[in-house]
Amino acid sequence: MSSAEPYAAVDLIRAKRDGGKLTDAQIDWLIAAYTRGLVHDEQMSAMAMAIYFRGLAGDELVRWTQAMIASGERMDFSALTRPTVDKHSTGGVGDKITLPLVPIVAACGAAVPQLSGRGLGHTGGTLDKLESIPGWRAHLSNHEMLAILQDVGGVICAAGSGLAPADRKLYALRDVTATVDSIPLIASSIMSKKIAEGTSALVLDVKTGSGAFMSDTANAVELARTMVRLGQDEGVRTRALVTAMDVPLGAAVGNALEVAESIEVLQGGGPADVVELTLILARHMLDLVGIEADPEGAIASGRAFDHWRRMIRAQGGDPDATLPRAPLVETMTATAAGVVTRTDALAIGRAAWRLGAGRATKDEAVSASAGIEVVVKPGDVVAAGQPLLRLHAEDPMRMAAARAILSDPGDAVVVSPPGTAYSRLPLVIDIID
Ligand code: URA
């Protein structure tokens, strides 16, 4: 480090490690110097660990988030004639809600600039799902994004490298230093990207339950409150819903399988929980931007599906193309009659990942066709031999690995004697604004 620098990273790390507060100037310097490579990864890793244990005070967190936003460009959608509103989910198993939600809200008159990511670990990524559509491309220039938003009203694409670059570097570090699950670090990471994205309003879907990375509901509520405060401080109308992720959403887990299920929803069908959560989130998004429109009507009239087709076409995809199908499909069945008391999101997410639907490292390819159809939900009464899960894979070794995870008694899907009580989280647990 050059002696012309106003601070030494080691002093700031020590201050945070010992429970001190960083000043605005120290935070601004640290994030800018890290983005430029003056503060090294090992120093930022130590700072992330110090924050993991010591936290950030309210005003420190606001400044940290602002410094992350200032590390890159801030998008400007003021030229659009429609109000902008976006949704962010903290991620879960079978969470394909973005796919039907964006065209529904666009069909109701808002502009939805959805910058999405890829999946890592047991949760899927929206871009991976859409890439199972032949021809569809995730990377757009800012100019292309604006043109699609103005014309169609919705766009789902990859965030450009200019958006919150400090977060890009820091998130990669956190992933390998056991510092992902820190509320201030998660909140500043998510909100810096969403605020830099330039949306005027934002609905957050904070997941809780075994398949969420905030499995504990109290922590999920705390994360939701922290993010709502950060958004509102920056002038973004922000509301958070804390929702269930103890059970996979819908029946499909895996890229092409989830696209197919999203199309069913847009055509007026689809699993009840996916339809319900999509409509709830759509209503909150429209409410935040003052649009009085009926999202259910947008589905029934075919306008939402028409917007989906236009969105896919605008990004090079063929909405009429056949989606990839896995060559191997195996069914796991109930060994005895009874009631389903558990379909565990984490175990099913891990098994889908082993089948090839997800990646272990960020550069790994994913299989478009691999995944799991979860045929039952807790509370369903089943007969012996009735299907519980259908596993899709391209490779027999992966099929065997997934089976091993799913066959663990008492883990993924549990069928208990008839009459056994079961419990699951309500779909919407809390609303914070
Ligand atoms: N998603 C993000 O973008 N950042 C986090 O820290 C966690 C999830």
Residues whose N, C-alpha, C, O or C-beta is under 5 A from the ligand:
A	BS01	URA	V180 L185 I186 S189 I190
